Amino acid sequence: MADRLNNGMTPSENARIAASVVTEDDLAELEQLHADMLARVDKAREGGLVYLMGQYVRMAALIQPEIKRIRDRFHRETLASVRKEHKMLKLEKKEAAGNGASA
């Protein structure tokens, strides 16, 4: 029970729920945040702000894998949806052929 959070769910259950509410808009916001961090890196480099540049690089490095993870999930969901549609179409055609042959 120690691995359960206050809401009674395990961390993996919480992650699944959180992943299900991520939208394309959220992904676009993350991508914009990443672009902003890179712009800040450039600005800090031009200003000679070594410490801030390092912090901005660190933040950009944290954001990038999350963007990739979300984008990959969207691609997997799209592919799964197309495969499901294909399977349903094949079943419909098979049933139609079966009904036509028995008539």
C-alpha positions in Angstrom: 0.0 0.0 0.0 3.0 2.3 0.4 3.2 2.8 -3.4 -0.3 4.1 -3.5 -0.8 7.9 -3.6 -3.4 9.8 -1.5 -6.0 9.2 -4.2 -5.7 5.4 -3.9 -4.0 4.9 -7.3 -0.5 3.7 -8.1 1.9 6.1 -9.8 1.5 4.2 -13.1 -2.3 4.5 -12.9 -1.9 8.3 -12.3 0.5 8.6 -15.3 -2.0 6.8 -17.6 -4.8 9.1 -16.5 -2.5 12.2 -16.9 -1.5 11.0 -20.4 -5.1 10.6 -21.5 -5.8 14.3 -20.9 -2.8 15.7 -23.0 -4.1 17.5 -26.1 -2.5 18.7 -29.3 -2.7 22.2 -27.7 -0.6 21.0 -24.8 2.0 19.7 -27.2 2.1 22.9 -29.1 2.5 24.8 -25.8 5.4 22.6 -24.8 7.0 23.0 -28.2 6.7 26.8 -27.8 8.2 26.6 -24.3 11.1 24.7 -25.8 11.6 27.3 -28.5 11.5 30.0 -25.9 14.1 28.3 -23.8 16.4 28.0 -26.8 15.9 31.7 -27.5 16.8 32.4 -23.9 19.9 30.3 -24.3 20.9 32.5 -27.3 20.2 35.7 -25.4 22.2 34.5 -22.4 25.1 33.5 -24.6 25.1 36.9 -26.3 25.0 38.6 -22.9 27.7 36.5 -21.4 25.4 35.1 -18.7 27.0 31.7 -18.2 25.0 30.5 -15.2 21.6 31.5 -16.8 22.6 29.9 -20.1 23.3 26.7 -18.3 20.0 26.8 -16.5 18.1 27.4 -19.8 20.0 24.6 -21.5 19.0 22.3 -18.6 15.3 23.3 -18.8 15.3 22.8 -22.6 16.9 19.3 -22.1 14.0 18.5 -19.7 11.3 19.6 -22.1 12.5 17.9 -25.3 12.1 14.3 -24.2 8.6 15.1 -23.0 7.7 16.5 -26.4 9.0 13.4 -28.0 7.1 11.1 -25.7 3.8 12.9 -26.3 4.3 13.1 -30.1 5.2 9.4 -30.2 2.0 8.6 -28.2 -0.1 10.6 -30.6 1.4 8.7 -33.5 0.8 5.4 -31.8 -2.9 6.3 -31.1 -3.4 7.4 -34.7 -2.0 4.2 -36.0 -4.1 2.2 -33.6 -7.2 4.0 -34.7 -6.5 3.4 -38.4 -5.8 -0.3 -37.8 -9.1 -0.5 -35.9 -11.0 1.1 -38.8 -9.3 -1.3 -41.2 -10.3 -4.3 -39.1 -13.9 -3.1 -38.9 -14.1 -2.5 -42.6 -12.7 -6.0 -43.3 -15.4 -7.5 -40.9 -18.1 -5.5 -42.7 -17.0 -6.8 -46.1 -16.7 -10.3 -44.8 -20.2 -10.2 -43.3 -21.6 -8.6 -46.5 -20.0 -11.4 -48.6 -21.3 -14.0 -46.3 -24.9 -12.6 -46.4 -24.7 -12.3 -50.2 -23.5 -15.9 -50.6 -26.2 -17.4 -48.4 -29.1 -15.5 -50.1 
